[in-house]
Amino acid sequence: MSRNRSMQFRQLTEEDWLLFLHWAAQENWRVSFQEKRLFQNQWRPYFFALHAEGEVQGFVSAVAYKESGWIGNLLVAEERRGHGYGSALFDFSLEFLRQANLRRIWLTASEKGQPIYERRGFKVVDLIERWRAIGLGNSVAPVTSDVVELVDIDTNCWGESRAPLIRALHDDGIIYRVENAIGLLQQSVSAWQLGPWLSLDNNVRDNRQLLKLVVDKTSLGKDLLIDVLHSAEMDMVLRTSGFEKTGSNQLMVLSDEPVRLNGVMALASLGSIG
């Protein structure tokens, strides 16, 4: 697919991938090891580079699940902005996902990007807040669960199965469960992440205990990141568990039906794949 003769959208080569990581670093984006692995392997068909004027001008990912899709990693280098490349990338990704006949399409948007997406029919449904704690590296007895249970609960919360994502993230993660609170602790060299984090009854005590377990388990001095839904109302619990808020983005959706997330506390990714 192409927008016009001067713009070509192609799957990433290895050289493109390195360029994306370089640009992302310049924007201070945190790209997790797990997302790098997914997009370099089984999800390579969902990541695109825009070629124009003989050069790469930008990137975008468009991941499709069974009933929904996620647009993420929309990136144009600062010196290349103002030429319509960002809009072209977004429109391409939206068309790509619409061809899958999905019921809804998600994205996270900065304050600057929100009006652009609203003009294309997206609506704000929540606020995603990034929280950060420092790992304590304590030896704790795990309160674990299995991946089948996590997939089942995630399906209940999101209204569809995201088994390929959850199973891929579980490859080097640890699942913790405290009563009805459950989360996947993803380990990485640069930063650890809790996600997905799910709690069907939003019990404060259970969620506080879950957070204590993951902060204890995270390697000493390593960042532990969580992208939390504001509607989860976990601010006080997070602050008293050693977390600080470091930023936020709008959670937006394109859907003909009312959308409600049941028991979702935090995303499984750092904003790009849900």
N, C-alpha and C positions, 0 to 999 in steps of 0.2 A: 504494500500500500504506500501511496505517496500523496502529499498534499498538492504538489504541482511538480513540474519538471525540474525545478531547481532544488527541491527538497526531497531527500530520500531517507526513509526510516529503516534501519537494519538492526539485526541482533548484534550484540556486542562481541567484538573480537577481544583477544587478550590485551592488545594495545589499548582498545577503547576502555576496557575495564580499569586498567592502570590509570588512565586519564580521568575517569570518573572518580576514583579514590583520591586522586590529587586535588581535583576541584572540590570534592566533599570536605577534605581536610582544610582547604582554604576557607570554607564556610563554617568551620568548627562543627561539622556534623559528626555524630557518633554512628558509625556503621558497624554493627556487631559482627563477630566472627561467624555466627550462625547464618546471618543474612548473606554475607559474602559467599559462604559455602552453597547456600540454596541457589543464588543467582548465577553462580559459576557452574552449576551442575544441572539438577533436574528442572530448575526454573529459569534456565537460560532463555527459553522462548518467550519469556514475559518481560525481558529487559531490552530496551531499544536505544540506539544512538541516532540522532538527527545529523545527517550529512548535507552540507550546503556550501557552495563556494569553495569546494575542494577540501573542506575541513569538517571535523566534528564540531557541532555548534551547541549540542545539549543532549540530555539523557532523560528517560522516564521509564518507570516500571508499571506494568498493568497486570496484576495477578488475579486469576479467576478461580473461585471455588465453585461449588455446585450451584448455589443460588445467588452469590454475591461476588463482587470484585473490589480490588483496592488499587487506587492510583497512588504512586509514591515515587520518591527519588527524582522528582522533577527538578532538573538542575541545568542552568545556563550560566556560564562563567560571566562575571561582572562586566568584563570589557566587551562581551558579545550581546549584552542585553539591549532592548530597545529596537530590535529588528523583527519582532514577531515570532521569534523562535520558541519562546515559552508557550505562547498560545497555540502554535502549531503542534508542539509536543503534547500539550494537554488534549487538544481536539483529536489527535491521532489515537491517544490512549483511550479516550472515551469511546471512539468509534470501534476500536479493537475489542473492548469489553462488551459493548452493545451487541456485537455479532454473536456473543455467547448466550444471548437471551436471558440475561441475569435479572433478578427481581430488584436488586439494589446495588449501588456502587458507592463505596466509601472513600474518603480521603481525610487527611489532616491538613489544616490550612493556617498559615500565619495571618496576622491582622491585615497585612498588605495584600495577601492573595485572596482573602475571603470574598471581596466584591467580584472578582473575576469569576469565581466558581458560582456565586449566587446568580450571576447573569446567565449561567448555563443550567440553572434549575436546582442546584445543590442548596440544601438547607442545613443550618447549624442545629445539631441535636445534643451536643454536650461540649465540654471543655476537657482537653487532655493536658494534664499537668505532669511535668517531669519532676521526680523526687530523687534525691541522691543521699546515700549514706556511705560510710566507710566501714569496710569489713573488719571484723574482730578476729577472725581466724581461730576461733575456739573449737575445741573438739566436743561436739555435741552428739548425743544419741539421736539419730534421725527418726522422725515420725513420718514414714513414707507411705506412698500409695503406688498403684501401677498405672501404666499409660492408658490401658483400656478404660479405667475409671475416669481418668482425666479427660479423655476424648468424649466420653458419654456426658460428663458434666458440662464441658465446653459446648457440646452440641445443644444441650438444653438451654444454656445461657444465650448463645448466638442464634438459635433457631435453625441451624444447619450443621452438618458435619464438616469439620476442618481437619480431619484425621491426617492427611498428608503433612500439613504444617506442624501439628502437635507431635507427630511421631518423629519428624525430622529434627525438631528442636530438642526432643527427648534423648537423642542419640548420645549427647554428652551433658545432659542435665539431670537434676535430681528433683523428684516430685515430693512435696511435703503436704501433709494434710493434718489439720486440727479440727475435728468434728466436721462442720460444713464448709470450712474454709480450706481451699486447696490452691497450690501454686507450683509453678515449674521454675526452679532456680537454674538459670543458664550460666555456665561457666565460660570464661574467656580470659585471654592473656591481658587485654587492655582494661575491660570492665565487665563485671557480672551484671545479670539482669534477672528480675523476678517478672515472669510473664509466660503464659497467662496467669492471672490471679483472679480467682472466682470465689464467690461467697453467696450461696443461695439465700441465707437469712440475714446476711450483713451483721453477724454477731461481733460486737466490739472485742470481747475477750478472746474469741477464737482468732480473729484477725491480728490482734496484738501479739498473741503467742506465735502465730505463723511468721510475722515480721521478725520477732526475736530470733527464731530459728534460722532464718535466712541471713540475717545480719551476722549472727554468730558463725555460720558456716562459710560465708564469703571470706576469701583469703585476706589476711591481715594487710590493711592499708589499701586494698583495692576498692574502686568505686563500685557501688551497687546501685543500679538505676531501675526505676519503675515509671512507666507511663500510665498514670492513674486517671480514671474518669472522675471529674469533679462531683458528679452526681452520686458517687459512692460515699461521699461525706466522711472521708477518712483523714482529713487534715490534722485533727488533734491526735489521732492514733499514730499517724506517721511522724509528727513532730516529737511526740513523747517516746518514739521508738528510735530516735536518732537521725531522722531524715530532714533534709531541707529542700524547699522548692527552688528549682533552678530555671524554670521556663514553662511556657504553655502554648498550645495551639488549639484551634477550633476543630472539633470532630464534625464532619459534614457528610451528608448522604444525599444521593439522588434516588428517589423511590416514589412510586405511585401509591404505596401503601404506608400507613403509620408504622413507624419503626420503634421498637422498644427492646432494650438490652436488659435481660433478666439475670442479675447476679454478677455481671461483669464488673470487676474492680479495676483491672489493668489489662492493657493490650499484651499480646504475645510478642510483639516486635517493637522497635523504636519508631513507630509511626507509619511504616511503609507497607506493611502486609497484614495488619489487623491484630 
